[in-house]
Amino acid sequence: MVTVTAIYASLLAILGIWLARNVIAQRRILHVAIGDGGDDKLRRLMRVQANFSEYAPLGLILIGFAEMGGAPLVLVHLLGAMLLVGRILHANGVSRTKEPLSLRVAGMILTFLSIGGAAATNLTLSGMRLAGYL
């Protein structure tokens, strides 16, 4: 069971629902069913949701593999927390019309560290298994 990953997957799912809710709410305000209606705020909210959907699943898959592969649970928590906080910071920054670039950058750095760290963990654990060390 990937218990730690399940926690972060659940928290990220809640965040994903919140991001979708933001898009839906702005669509209702503007009466826009498809596209962005030329509205910068809706365009930003749509990109935040899309960016989340592009990065969160890959991060969770890699973190789940790391947990299943026997990575220390403290590392799995660290990778999950970085992904979650990174996605929150990114969403908070990009969704604003006057975007604080520091939030966007910090969010992407944490996201990339999480995904890269999980990938490196999986490559290390897989290599050690293949070499007979685990």
Disulfide bonds with the S-S distance in Angstrom:
none
